[in-house]
Amino acid sequence: MIAAILFDKDGTLFDFHATWGNWATTLLLELSEGDADRAQVLGEALGFDFAENRFAPDSPVIAHTPEQVAAALLPLMPGKTPAALVAQMNAMSAGTPQVPPLPLAPLLDELRGRGLKLGVATNDAEEAARANLDSAGVAAQFDFVAGFDSGHGGKPHPGMLLAFADGLGLDPARVVMVGDSRHDLVAGRAAGMRAVAVLTGVASEEELAPLAEAVLPHIGHLPGWLDALGRAEPAETVAG
């Protein structure tokens, strides 16, 4: 039944707090020119706690586009243009070491070995996403990578997801959208895909469960979920 898996990036392929806490600290200290008190004020605008190195559940960094993240900071940064701030954030994002919840290459190899097509749909910039995947050594294992700026729109709209299905000639109903936020799951459902949640982001199981077919601890549990799904669903019959 399942022909492809489309992954969110941040909080799904990569653990959100472990990866983006370091990004936020570095960015905010750079924007504040090393002034820790000012960096704290900027962090509050992003829902980021310096002491805990964690984001609040409603932080715009979690599921929004770089433009939306920049919009939260710009009122505190007179003289800074939106384009300049987005470019600065994207450059830092591309160079941020990614922390996966488990070794990615073996998992992706296993999924591809099952004949599945793989893709990434992220509200990050496409260039930054490709740089992150390349630094993790897994870029070549994906058949599709799109960001908010790839021409399909951002999540929770389904444009990126439908572009994945259309580009590979797939029925959306045979694609699984895997993500860590409501944005991911809403987009998946809007695209007519199956939606699976993981808990390596900020959202809780209680928040995600109403929108997800399954809630998994992390993406390493996907093979087991697929196996269970295959046992539960009747095999397709061939006429004649």
N, C-alpha and C positions, 0 to 999 in steps of 0.2 A: 504493500500500500504506500509506503513512504519512498519517494524518489530523491528527495533532497532535503538538506538542512541549511537554514539561513540563520546565522548567528549575529546577535548584537556584539559589539566589541567590549566596551568598558563595563565591567561588572559581570561579564559573561565569559568571554575568552580570557579576560584578565581580571583579577581580583580588584575591585574598585578602590577600597580604602588603601590597600598596600601600594597600588600604583599611583593614584591621583592625590593622595595625601602629600606625597613628596613633591608632585607637580605644583600643588597649590602653595605649599610653603615657599618653594623657590620662586614662583611667579610673584607672589604677594610681597616678598622681601625685595625682589627686583623692582617692582612698581613703586614701592615705598622708599627706595634707595637705602635699604638697610635699616630703616626706622621701625623697630619692632612694634611700637605702639600704633603707628599708622598702619602697619601690616595687619595688626589685629582688627582695626576698624574695617579695612578692606575685606578681611576674612569674614567678618560678621555679615557683610553684604552678600557674600557667597554661601552663607550658612556653613562656614568651616571653622572648627574649633582647633586652634593651634595646640593647645595643651593635650588634647586627646588624639590629634591627627585624624579627625573623623569629620564627615559631613553630616549635616542634619538631613532628615528624610526629604525635606522640601527644598534642598539646595538646587539652584538652577544648573549646577555643574553636572548633576546626575544624569539628566536625560535631554537637556536642551542643547541648542546649537551654539557655536562660539559667539554668534551675534547676540543671542539672548543672554549669554553669560557676560559678555562685554557690557550690555545694557545695564546690568546690575551694578557694575563698577563705575561706569562713566560719570554718574552724578557726583562721585567723590573724587573725580580726576579732571578738574577743569583744564582745558587746553589739549586734552588727549582726544584724538579723533577715533571714531569707531573702527575705521579701516586699520589704523596703526595698532590699536589694541588687539584686534582680531589676528592681525599678522604676527604680533608678538606672542600671543597665546598659541597659535598654530605652530610656530617655530619651536616653542618650548615643548609642546605636546609631541611633536615628531621625535624629539630627542629624549623623551622621558622613558626610562627603563620600565618595561612591562613585567608584571608579576602574575603569571598564570596560576590557577588553582591546582594544576597538576601539569606534568610534561605534555605539551600540546602535540608535538609531532607524532608520537605513537598513537594517540587518540585519533587524530585526523587521518593517519594512515589506516587505522582500523575501519573508520567510517567510509573512507574511499574504497577500501577493500570490499565493502558490502555493495559497491556499485552506486553509492550516493554522491550526488553533486553537492558541493559546499559553497556557501557564500557568506559575505559579511555586509550588513546594513547598519551603519552607525550615524549618529548625529554629529560626530566629529567630522573634520574635513577629510576628503578622500586622500589627499596627499599624506596627511599625518597618519591616517589609518594604514596606508600601504607601508609607510616607514615603520610603524609599530610592528606590523606583521613580518616585515623583512628582518627587523632586529631580533624577532623571536624565532627566525629561521623557518617560518611556515607560510610565507607569502605564496609560494608556488603550489600550495595544496588547495588553494581556493579558486573556484571557477569564476567568481564575481566578487567585486568589492565596490561599494558605493558609500559616499558620504552625503551630508546634507547639501553639499555644493556640486553634486554630480549631475544635476539637472532633473532629479526625480522628486525633489522636496524632502522634508525631514519627517521623522516619526513624531506624533502618532498617525500621520497620514500614510497611506499604504503604497505610495508611488515607488519607493525603492524596492519594496517587496515584489510588486507586480512586475517591475523591470527585470528582476532576477528570474521570475517564472517565464516571462515572455522571451527574454534573451536566450534561455536554455530550452524553450519549447515544452515547459512543464505545466501540468494542471496544478493551480495553486492548492487544491485540496490534497495533493500528494506532497506538499512541502510543509516542513515544521519550522516555525519561527521560534527561536530560543532566545530569551532575554531575561534581564533582571529587573525591569521596570514596567510599570503599567503602560507607558508609551509603547514599549515593544509589543506587549500582548494585545493592546488595542489595535495597533497597526496590523498584527498578524490576523486578528479576527476580521478586520475590515477588508483584508486582502483575500479572505476565504481560506486561510491556511490554518493548520493546527498550531496551537500555541502552548509552549512549555516554558515554565519559569525556573530560574536557578537563584540560589540564595547567596551569591558571591558579590552582590551589590549592596544597596542600602535598604531596599524595601523588605518588609517582613513577609512571611508565608501568609499571614492573615490578609495582607493587602493584595497579594498576587493570586491567591487561590481562586477567587471568584472569576478570574479572567483566563485561567490556565487549565489545560487538560491534565497537567501534572506539575508538581513543584518538586524539584530535585535539589539536593545539597549543592551540586556543581555539575559541570558538563561531563565529568568523568562517569556519571551515572547514565548517560544517554544510551550506550550499548545495551545495558540491562533493561532500560525502558523499552527500547526497540524490540528486544527479544520477547519481553512480556506482551507487547502489543501484537507481535506476530502470532503468539500463542492464543491471544484472546480473540483475534479477528479471523473469520473464516477465509480460507483461500479463495481467490477468484476462480471461477469455473470457465472453461473454454468451450464455446459452442461447437457442435459437430462431433 
